[in-house]
Amino acid sequence: MSNSKHKKRLTDSPCVSNCCLDNDDICLGCFRHIDEIVAWRGYSDQEKQRIIALCCQRQIKHDYNKTI
């Protein structure tokens, strides 16, 4: 069996199957906004990479706010 079928691409959905939206409609599992989740399949690879970068920033902010 080829490993290529099981490799995750950068632009695959960042969903971690831990969906829970906060008050700003940001998923606390993948840190995408609900609108980004709904529209994910329609985004170009470049748009997906931009959103993933935003998700990383949101996660850092979320983790920082938990320590305050």
PyMOL commands that set and color helices and strands:
alter all, ss='L'
color gray80, all
select helices_A, chain A and resi 3-5+34-42+45-67
alter helices_A, ss='H'
color red, helices_A
deselect
rebuild
show_as cartoon
